Amino acid sequence: MAKDKEAFERHRQPWTPDELQKLHQFAKKGMALKAISKALKRSEESTKDRAKQDGLSIAKLR
């Protein structure tokens, strides 16, 4: 249980300007969603939603 809490420590935290800048950079580089979310320590769902909100397209690994 403790591990789950740790994984979502950032749950519902507002995005910082720094995180948004990194998100945009990673998306432009064509990084995969999983890699971006891991780098930002955000859930894939959160990362995907924010990218959609900002009109970014994130590469999907096949």
Rosetta silent file (secondary structure, phi, psi, omega in degrees, C-alpha in Angstrom):
SEQUENCE: MAKDKEAFERHRQPWTPDELQKLHQFAKKGMALKAISKALKRSEESTKDRAKQDGLSIAKLR
SCORE:     score description
SCORE:     0.000 S_00000001
   1 L     0.000  -40.442 -179.410    0.000    0.000    0.000 S_00000001
   2 H   -59.685  -36.120 -179.145    2.815    2.393    0.850 S_00000001
   3 H   -65.909  -39.557  178.410    4.248    1.959   -2.650 S_00000001
   4 H   -61.705  -43.283 -179.253    0.944    2.999   -4.259 S_00000001
   5 H   -61.811  -40.370  179.874    0.836    6.139   -2.144 S_00000001
   6 H   -63.799  -42.728 -178.053    4.396    6.924   -3.190 S_00000001
   7 H   -62.153  -33.398 -178.600    3.592    6.471   -6.864 S_00000001
   8 L  -111.725   34.216  177.949    0.797    9.020   -6.683 S_00000001
   9 L   -58.683  -33.757 -177.297    2.481   11.428   -4.330 S_00000001
  10 L   -90.840   12.415 -176.634    1.964   14.142   -6.961 S_00000001
  11 L   -51.512  126.027  177.003   -1.716   13.263   -7.354 S_00000001
  12 L    62.462   19.609  177.535   -3.764   16.275   -8.427 S_00000001
  13 L   -77.485  141.382  176.524   -0.803   18.639   -8.088 S_00000001
  14 L   -66.347  151.353  179.683   -0.943   21.657  -10.386 S_00000001
  15 L   -76.448  133.781  177.557    1.528   21.634  -13.272 S_00000001
  16 L   -85.922  156.238  177.402    4.499   23.945  -12.730 S_00000001
  17 H   -56.353  -35.625  178.996    5.805   26.144  -15.562 S_00000001
  18 H   -63.805  -44.479  179.065    9.000   24.057  -15.479 S_00000001
  19 H   -63.629  -40.902 -179.664    7.050   20.808  -15.928 S_00000001
  20 H   -64.798  -40.312  178.551    5.057   22.314  -18.779 S_00000001
  21 H   -61.729  -45.095  179.240    8.236   23.456  -20.518 S_00000001
  22 H   -64.113  -42.064  179.040    9.697   19.952  -20.211 S_00000001
  23 H   -57.077  -46.564  179.877    6.456   18.379  -21.438 S_00000001
  24 H   -63.887  -42.106  179.613    6.561   20.551  -24.561 S_00000001
  25 H   -62.826  -47.571 -178.245   10.257   19.781  -25.155 S_00000001
  26 H   -62.379  -41.901 -178.860    9.766   16.028  -24.759 S_00000001
  27 H   -64.068  -40.838  179.052    6.720   16.018  -27.035 S_00000001
  28 H   -64.635  -34.797  179.672    8.641   17.939  -29.735 S_00000001
  29 H   -73.201  -13.267  179.865   11.492   15.423  -29.499 S_00000001
  30 L    83.548   24.439  177.748    8.968   12.665  -30.156 S_00000001
  31 L   -67.541  152.315  179.617    9.421   10.918  -26.821 S_00000001
  32 E   -76.985  154.218 -179.487    6.922    8.222  -25.897 S_00000001
  33 H   -53.072  -46.177 -178.188    4.199    8.881  -23.329 S_00000001
  34 H   -59.615  -44.555 -179.484    5.657    6.385  -20.863 S_00000001
  35 H   -66.164  -41.221  179.935    9.101    8.014  -21.002 S_00000001
  36 H   -65.114  -48.324 -177.735    7.682   11.525  -20.632 S_00000001
  37 H   -62.856  -36.593  178.383    5.461   10.625  -17.690 S_00000001
  38 H   -67.234  -43.046 -179.546    8.359    8.871  -15.967 S_00000001
  39 H   -63.977  -34.214 -178.705   10.675   11.842  -16.522 S_00000001
  40 H   -91.478   -3.864 -176.362    8.066   14.232  -15.107 S_00000001
  41 L    54.942   45.703  177.405    7.075   11.864  -12.283 S_00000001
  42 L  -125.012  159.119  176.676    3.457   12.104  -13.409 S_00000001
  43 L   -71.464  156.323  178.472    0.976    9.396  -14.308 S_00000001
  44 H   -61.379  -38.454 -179.689    0.603    8.578  -18.001 S_00000001
  45 H   -60.810  -47.929 -179.849   -3.046    9.615  -17.753 S_00000001
  46 H   -62.229  -44.341 -179.316   -2.165   13.016  -16.303 S_00000001
  47 H   -62.643  -44.872 -179.198    0.584   13.558  -18.866 S_00000001
  48 H   -63.979  -44.491 -179.983   -1.699   12.587  -21.749 S_00000001
  49 H   -61.691  -43.598 -178.569   -4.518   14.842  -20.513 S_00000001
  50 H   -66.835  -40.626  179.204   -2.191   17.821  -20.100 S_00000001
  51 H   -62.094  -41.428  179.423   -0.645   17.302  -23.533 S_00000001
  52 H   -63.280  -43.249  179.842   -4.137   17.170  -25.055 S_00000001
  53 H   -59.752  -36.915 -178.685   -5.074   20.359  -23.189 S_00000001
  54 L   -90.834    2.662  178.318   -2.005   22.088  -24.651 S_00000001
  55 L    72.112   27.801  179.117   -2.644   20.720  -28.146 S_00000001
  56 L   -96.022  148.628  173.537    0.472   18.533  -28.146 S_00000001
  57 L  -110.513  132.332 -178.699    0.700   15.191  -29.829 S_00000001
  58 L  -109.835  133.410 -179.847    2.680   12.487  -28.053 S_00000001
  59 E   -63.991  140.717  177.278    4.191    9.562  -29.888 S_00000001
  60 L  -107.214  130.889  177.525    2.721    6.186  -28.985 S_00000001
  61 L   -75.700  139.814  178.732    5.031    3.209  -28.765 S_00000001
  62 L  -113.955    0.000    0.000    3.898    0.198  -30.755 S_00000001
